[in-house]
Amino acid sequence: HYSSKSGIRCYKKEEQWVRCIDDLHDYADHALGRLYVEKMFTKDAKEEVDSIGRKIGYPDWLMNDTYLDEKYKYVKEFAAGTPYVTIVANLKENTARKSQEHLREPYNKTARWYMGAAVINAYYSPGSNDIAFPAGILQAPFYQYGLPLSVNMGAIGIVIGHEVTHAFDDRGSQFNAEGQLHNWWSKSTRDKFTERAQCFVHQYGNITDSKTSIKLNGINTKGAEDCAERL
């Protein structure tokens, strides 16, 4: 504390236990951190976060013409003036047929991207336990070349934190570190999560869209986005 009138810096006397905790954080931060993690994080939770994969920019196969041709092999060649609805219908058919082919293939979580490189968004996939940040989102206001590192890391860091949180929400808790369907929460943990998340249900459920006069459904958005936004 600082007194502007006297120019004298004054220190408020703290309770001894507060001072002891501050000293531990300053001089034994990692040792204290280990004790905290051992107590608060289960083995499954640690494996989950340690195993989260990262996909940045675009997949390696994007510039591979052979791979890309195979990915769209059921798309026909269209003449100029082909109706838009015809093109879209064929693209949907290609997607459906390629999805059927994947049913007979081993799952390759490294090659599988659920968003195109031009998409301005990011995602966490519980089935592959990875986070993806397409090239489209790696621009202002989330990331911009030439800005201080602290600004870029703070901006894109918000998005990273949001996506990582999805690994520990009510949906992410149903998949293990390998992306396999496995409930690694205890009943008491799930009950506590549901109880504490109820405040988000009430908060967002009381918001009404001004243009449509439609009230939001806090239950629908609780696990999907609300918890990740606030945590």
N, C-alpha and C positions, 0 to 999 in steps of 0.2 A: 504494500500500500504506500502511497506517496502523498504528502501534504503539499499542496501548491502554495499555501501561504508562507509556511516556514521553510520550504525547500528541503525538508528532512524526510527521508524514507523511513516509514514506520512498519514494523512487522507485527501482524496479529498473532497472538499466542495460540497455537493449535493444541488440541488434545494429543496426548502422547501416542495413542494408537494410530491417529491420523499421520503423525510424523513418521512413525515406524513403517507404515504402509508405503508412504511416499519414498522413503529411503530404499525400501525393497524394490520398488518399481524403477528407481534410478540406478541401483547398483547390482541388482540380482534379477533383472527383468526376464531373462530367458529361463532361469531356474524356476522363477515364479510362474512363468507362462507354461512350463511343462506340468507343474502341479495342477494348474487350472485345467489344462487340456485333458490330463489323465482323469480328473474328476468329472468334468462336464461333457466330454465327448466320448461316446461309445466307440468300440473297435470298428463297428460298421460305419459310423459317421466319419471316422478318420480315413478309412479305406475309400469311402465315397469321394471325399474332397481331394485326396491324394491322386485318385485315378481319373479325375476330370480331364478329358482331352481338349485340345484347342485347335480350332480351324479358323485361320485368318486369311482374309482377302478373297481367295478363290481356290478351287480344287486343282490338284496337279494335272488332272486329265483335261482341264478346260481348253488348253491349247493343243490337244492331241486330236487331229482331224479324224483319225480312224475311230477313236473312242466315241467322239461326238456323233459321227455318222451312225455308229451302232446304236447310240442312245435315241436317235430319231429315225431309225430305219423304216418305220411304218408311215412316215410322213411323205405324202406324194409331192410331186413337182407341180406347182400351180402356175397357170398362165396369168398374165396381167388382167385384172378385171374379175378374177374369181371372187364370188361373194364371200364376205367376211365370215358368215355363219358356216360356210362350207369348210373354210380353213380351220376355224376353231373346232368344229366337229371332228376333223381329221387329227388335230393335235390331241384332243381328248381321247380319241381311239388309240393313238400311239401310247399315251400315258397308261391307259388301261392294259394294253397288251404287254408293255414292258413290265408293269407291276406283276402280271401273271407269271412272266418269265422269272422274276426275282424269287418267286415262291420255291423254285427248284434250285436255287443257288445258295451257297454259303453267304451269310450276312457279312458284308465288308463295311464296318463302321467308319473306316478311314476314308473310303471313297464316296460314301453316301452323304450328300449335302441336301438339306431340305429347303434351301433358299438359293436363288440365283445370285451371282456376284454383283448384279446391279441393284439388288434390293436394299433399301435403306431401313434395315432392321437387324435384329440379332436374335438368337434363340439358344435355349438349352434343351437337349434331347435326352430324356431319361432312358430311352431304349439303347442309346450308345454312350450315355454318360459323358457328353461333351458339350462345349459351348462353341458357337460359331459367330463370327463377325465378318460378314461379306464386305467386299470392297466398297459397296455403296454407302455404308454407314461410317466408313473411315474418312470423313470429310467434315467440314464445319457444320454445325457447332460442336460436334463430338471430337473431331481430330483435325488439325490443320498444320501443314508443314510451315515451319518458321516461328510458330508460337512457342513460348517457354514450355519446357517439359512438364512443369508443375500444372500448367493450364490444360495441356493435352491429357495428362494422366488423370487429372481431376474430372474432366468432362467424360472421357471414355470410361474412366473408372466407375462412374455411376452406373453405366450400362453393364459393365462387367459384374459389378456387385449384384445388380438386379438379376442377371441370368444365373449366377452361381447360387443365389438364394433359392432358385427353383429346384435345386437338387435336394433341398431340405424342407420343401413344403409338403402339403398333404398328398400331392401326386408323386413328387420325387422320392418320397419315403417308401413308395411301393416298388422301387427298383434298386438293386444292389450296385456295387461298384462296377460290375461287368455289364450292367444294363439288363440284367435278368429280372423277371418279375419276382420280387421277394420283399415282403413287409418286414423291414428291420426296426420299426418302431414298436415299443411295448404298448400295451393298452393304456397305461397311465400317461405315457408321453402323448399318444394320440388324443386322449381325453383333454389333457392340458392345452394342447395346440388348438383344439376345437373351441375350448372355453375362451382362450385368449384372443383367438381370431374373430370371435363373435363381435368384438367392438368394431372391426372393419365392416362386418355385415350391416351393423346399425348405421355406421357413418356413411358408407357409400349408398346404402339403401334409402337414405333420406335426401339424396340428390335427385333433382328433377331437371331434365333437359329443357332449356328455355324455348327451343325452337319447336320441339314436338310435344312438350308437356308430358313426356313419358318418364316415369320414375324408374331409376336404375334398380336392378336386382342385385343386392349385395352378396347374395348366396352364389350367384353365377360367377362373379368376378373375384371372390375371396381367395380361392386357391390359385386361380389363373394368373392374376396380376397384382391385386391389392397388397397382399402380404409382401411380395417381392419389391414393390414400390416403396413401402414404408420401412422395411427392415434393412 
